[in-house]
Amino acid sequence: MKHLPKEERPYEKCLTWGAERLSDAELIAVILRTGSKGVSALELSRNVLAQDKKGLLGIYHMSISDLQKIRGLGKVKAIQLKCIAELSRRISRAGISESISFHDPAAVAEYYMETLRHEEQEVLVLTMLNSKGKLIRDTIISRGTVNASLISPREIFIEAIRQQAVSILLLHNHPSGVPDPSRDDVLLTERVKRAGAMLGIELLDHIIIGDRQAVSMREQGFWLNTETQ
């Protein structure tokens, strides 16, 4: 980028005007630091953004191998981009989690929608809350088919107890895009709810994420079913 006037180089521009004045491509160029043979860091950054019409969001959804297919982008730079994309996602979610009500199924579904709806496999997420209903942390319990016979409430509550959670939620996606509860979803919910009642850790809901739609099993009346059995 030495051919650019000094005031237009991303580093100097950031020092003078602040990071908020940099374009998306300039921000990526600062992270990449260098380009490759015949391609400057800024040109390489523009090439990265051009791979997907979603721009920055596209980086999050591309794999390391996808990024390495871009001319001039090797493994190290691909890993750098994936890490910064994940860091950005976590920063964004950390801010939102402070204000979200985890007792509101619609708000919870919206919070996890972009994380789960693009997954090609079923992913079961355990969300753990403190006594004030605030997020302690969330973690992936399983990846693959959410089969009630293969997922033990034991591993769920070992983690919940380790984090001193007072209540929990379960969330998982349906790659088909249709969030209708299956029989396995119902059985898993029943088993976890009963185990939680014995341990004093309430299962607040089991939310199934589809493509821009979600189903709260509590709202669908499944809690009544489990409480009367």
N, C-alpha and C positions, 0 to 999 in steps of 0.2 A: 504493500500500500504506500510505498515511498513516493510513487508518482503523484499521489494526491497532495493538494495543498495542506500544510500542517494543520490548519484549523478544521479540515474536513476529515482528518484521520480519526477513527473511533476512539482511540486512547486519549488523544488530545481534546477531542470534542467532549468526552466524558469529564475530563478534569476541568474544563472551562465552563461547561453548561450543565453538567450533571447527567447521570445515566438516563433520566427520563426523557432527555432530548434525543437520544439515539433511536434509530429505526430498529425494527426487529433484526434485519440483516446485520446492522452494525453491532448490536448486542451479541449476536452469535459470533461475529468476527472477533470480538474481544475475548470470548471464551475459547475459540479455536486457536487464537494467537497467530498462527501461521497458515499459509495456504499450501499449495503443492506446486510441482513443476508447471509453470505456465499459467497458474491460477492463483490469484491473491486470496487472502482469507475472506475479504469482502465478497468477491465473486463466488467463492465456494459457498459462503453463507446464503447468497441469493439462490444458488443452485439447490441447496437443501430445502429452502422454503418453496421453491417451484415444484417440488416433487408431489405436493399434495395441495389441493385447493384450500384446505383448512389452515395452511400456513404453519404457525407455531404448534397448533394442536396436532397437526399431522406428524410432527416429530415424536410426540408422545406415543402415537399409535404405530409408528414404524419400529421394526425390530433392528437390532444391531446389524444383522446380515442385510436387511433392506438398506440401511444407511451406507453400508460399505459398497453398495452397488453404484453409489454416486461417485462420479469421477473425481479423484483427488481426496476422497474421504477414506482413510484407513481405519483399522480397528481402534486405535487409541482415540481418535477424534470422534468415532461413532459412539464409543463408550462415554466420552465426555458429554456428548449431546444427550444421550439417554439419561445420564445422571442428573444433568441440569434440568431436564424435562420432569423427572421424578421429584427433584427438589422443589421445583416451582409448583407442582401439584400438591405437595405436602404443605408448603407455605400457604397456598390458597385454602386448602381444607382446614388447616389449623385455625385460620382466622374465622372461617364460617362456623366451625364446631363450637366456638365460644358462644354463639348466639342461637344455634339451632335447638329446637325442642325435640328431644329424642322420644317424647311421648306422642308426637305428631307423625303418623305414618307417611303422610304426603311429603313432609319436610325431610324425613329420613330417606325416603325413596329418591328424592331429588338430590340429596347429598351424595348418594352412592351410585346414581344412575350412570354417569359417564365412566365411572370406574368399572362397572360390571356389565353394562349392556353390550360392550364390544367383545367380551370374552367368548372364545369359541368352545370352551368347555364349561361345565357347571363349576362354580366356585362358591364355597360356603364360607361366609364371613361371620365371625363372632365379634360383636360390639359390646364393650364393657363400660358400665357407667358407675359413678360414685353416688354417694347419698343425696347429692343435689341434682342428680340426673345429668351430670356433665360427663363428656367423654373422657375416659381414662386412656383407652387405646382400642384399636381394633386389630384383628389378626385373621389370616386365612387358616381355617381348620382343615379344609380338604379341597382338592382340585380334581375334577373328574365327575362322574355321576354321583349325585347326592342320594345315596342309597341308605335308607334307614337302618338296614341290617349291618352296614359296614362302618357307620359313624357311631362312636360310643359317646354317650353323655359324659362319661368319665373324663375324656380328654378336654371336653368343653369346660367342665367345671374345675378341673385342675388349673387351667389357665385363668379362669375367673377368680378362683380363690387366691392364686398367686398375685393377681393384680388388685386384690381386695375389693372386687366389684360387689356392689349391692344389688344391681340388676343387670340384665343382659338383653340383647336382641340378636336374632339370627337373620341373616340375609343371604339369599343366593339368587343366581341368575338362571334363566331358561334361554339357552342359545337359540331356540326356535323363535324367540321374540314374543311368545305367548306365555303370560305369567300365571296361567291357571294351575292351582295346586294339584299335584299328583298324590296318589295313595302314599308313596314314600314320604312326601312332604308332610302329609298329615301324621303319619306314624312317628316321624322324627320329632315333630312338634310336640306330640303327646308325651314321648319319652323324656325329652328335655324339660318340658314343663313340670312333669311329676318329680323328676330328680331335683329340679330347682326348688320346688316347694319343700322337699325334705331338707335341703341344705340352707334354706333361707335366702336363696338368690333367685329373684323373680325373673322369669322370662316374660318380657314386656310384649314381644311380638315376633313373628316370623314373616318377613317381607320378601316376596318374590319379585325379582326385577325382570321385565321383558324389554322390548324395544320401545323406549319412550312411554312405557306404561308399567304399572306395578300393582300387586295385590297384597293387602295386609290381611293375614290370616285371622288376626283378632277382629278386624272389621267385618270379615266374611262370616263370622259366627263360629269359628272353630274353637274359640276359647270356651264357649258354652258346652261344646261337645266334650272337651277334655275335662271340664269341671264336673260333669254329671256322671262320668264313668268311674 
